[in-house]
Amino acid sequence: MTDEPMQTAHRLVAAHAQQPGALLPLLHAVQGALGHVPDAVVPVIAEGLNLSRAEVHGVITYYHHLRREPAGRHVLQVCRAESCQAMGADALWAHACQRLGLGEGGTSADGAVTLEPVYCLGLCAMSPAVALDEQPRARMSAPRLDALLQGLRA
């Protein structure tokens, strides 16, 4: 990792260290600045907030909006929660994986799209749901998903 992300992490830790409940706002700030929360900055965050690395890592891996790897230029999230599953989300997930050439999610080789599972987008009454670049879409179907994805790889 270059010095710049580490300097950014140190600067953000210093800015948040005295804030009550600083960890989550700090992680969002790091991701906002770096695009993700690199594993290399976890010790910096832990030391700066007097937490264990395990505590910091646990929060990063718990929240689906925090990522440990850079995302693609576009992020497609497919809801995998019960309501969406009942309305076909498993088939929609499989279709998205196939359409994007991804086995079980991840980022396409060209860096265009990151496919992520999420466990509720709050659109349960209009399942299945997806979010593309944080814009929720309800009552999604395979043809509607294809139309949504058209042109993202350009």
N, C-alpha and C positions, 0 to 999 in steps of 0.2 A: 504494500500500500504506500502511495506517495505521501509526502509530508503534508500536503494540503488538506486531505481529509482528516488527518490526525490533528492538525492545527484547528480545523473547524470544530472537531469534537471537543477539544480542550476549551475553545472559546465558548461553545454552547454550554458545556458543563459549568464553567465559571458563571455564566449568565443565569443558570437555573439552580445552582447548588443551594441557595438559601431559601428557595421557594418551597413551601410545604407541599408534600406530594409531588415532588419534582420529576420523578422518573418518567411518567407517561408524557407530560408536556415536553420533556427533554428528548425522548425517543422520537416524538413527532417532529421536533425541530431538527434533529439529526437527519431523519429521513427527508424532510423538506429540503435541507441543504445539500444532501449527498445523493438523494434518490433512493436510498435504502440504508439499513443500519448494518454496516460491515462488522463481521466478527471481530476484526482487529480493534474496533473502538469500544467493545464491551468492557475490557479491563479499565479503560479510561473513565467510562461512565460509572462503573462499579466503585472505583476508588474515589472519584469525585463526589459521589453521593453516599459513601460509606456503606455500600451494599456488597453482597457477594456477587461474583460473576454469575452464579447459578440463579440468583434472584432476577438479575437483569435479563439473562437469557430466557428465563421462564416467562417474563412479561412479553418479550419480543415474540416468542413462539406461540403465546396464547392468543394475541390479537391478530386477526387476519389482515388488518390494514398495515401492519408492520411487516416489512420484508427484509430478508437477510441478503438477498441478491438483487442486482439492478433489474428493474422491470423493462419490458419492451416499450416501444413507443406508444402502444395502446394496451390497455389492461381490460380483459374480458373476465368478469366474475360470473359464475353460474351458481345459483342458489342450490344447495344440496340438502336443505332442511326438509322436515317431514311433509309439510304442506306442498312444497314444490315437487318432492319425490312422488307424492300421491297423484300429481298431475303431469307426470312425465319427465321430470328433471333428469332422471338417470339416462334416459334415451337422448335427451338434449345434450347432456354432458358428453356422452359417447359420440354424438354427432359433431360437437365442437372439437373434441380431440381428433377425430378423423379428418374433419375439414381443415384443421390447422396443422395436421401432421404431428401431433403431440400424443405420446402414449398415455400419460395420466396427468396432463397439465404441464406447466412450465412455460418457457419462452421459446418461440420459434427460432430456428437457426439463423434467420435473417434479422432477428431482433425486432420484428414488427409488432408481434402480439404476445402478451403474457396471458395465459389461461390459468385462472385460479378458482378453486372451489370456495364458496362462502356458505355460512350456515345461518342465514336469514338476511334478506334485504328489506324486510318489512312490507312485502307485497303479497302476503299470504292469501288474501282474498282474490288475487289475480295471478295465481300461479300458472305455470312456472315463470320465474323471474330471472333476469340477468342484469348486470350493470356493465356498460361499456364506458370506460374512462369516467367512472363515478356517476354516470347518468343511468338511473334505473329504467328498465324496460319490462313491462308486464305482459302476461299471456303470450309468452315466447313460444315459437314453433321452429322446427328445423328450417322451413323456407324463410321465415322472418329472420332467423339468425343468419342464414346465408346472405340475405339482402343487407343486413346490418354490417356484416364482415366484408362485403364487396368493396374493394378499393383500399382496404387498410394496409395492404402490403406494398402499396406504391411508394 
